[in-house]
């Protein structure tokens, strides 16, 4: 007979919609501070895309080439030696990136193996992405909740919209061709529902970046003995006497779901990242930053608990 003390739950206790919304709003100020710290860490080690083109920021001097007009010569720099030089500026063009985070009850889960809930880590990533893109002069928006934002305080404004956001599927109608959308959640919904949503993104012509945030116990499934599992969406309860007997089947189903998502993203040149909440938030953020600032890079599919 299993020790009753070994009983566990697959999620935290159920919260009402209002209580969940208040919980998100209450934690946002601290999470915004954490997001800015994480974003600053990533930006400090990143050199950007650095492409010559229209813009105001100086990039480099290069030798004058035959056929170029005399007006392109930087005469002050050229006066230093016997060669002509052209002043190049860094390419600047505001790109539109939409953000969406899963606020469903399942994201409030935190096991003993992690110090943060999936929801809090998702919020930090959403705000950190907004911070990085805003500093780079990009337009960002919380899809279904805000208009595009082109401002240095975009992360703060996104946080204000998140404080009043509801748990619901993303409203993908604002998506247009040549825009990007970052979707962060646990992606544990039925695969048919997820594929329907991804098909809508495909039809819009936008490009998606999926970040699956999971608690470490959702990967290891280290439950044993008598265990009570609770569906956070419906409140349904399921009690098993030997939870360890479900481990292999659970892991196989999780692997199949990830294989399917990864295959879809590779085919469409999207990105799919897996992030465990016991790992640093800088890992998926660094990969996202690389993907969003290098739109010609190959498709990315990294298990972020194993590689950065």
Secondary structure, DSSP 4 states (H G I P E B T S, - for coil): ---GGG---SS-----HHHHHHHHHHHHHHHHHHHHHHHHHHHHT------BSSSSSEEEEEE--TT--GGGB-HHHHTTSSS-EEEEEB---PPEEEEEE--SGGGG---TT-SS-HHHHHHHHHHHHHHHHHHTT-EEEETTT---B-STTHHHHHHHHHTT--S----GGG--TT-EEEEEE---S-HHHHHHHHHHHHHHT-EEEEEEEE-HHHHH----SSEEEE-TTT--EEEES-GGGGHHHHHHHHHHHHHHHHHHHHHHT-EEEEEETTS-THHHHHHHHHHHH-TTSPPEEEETTT--
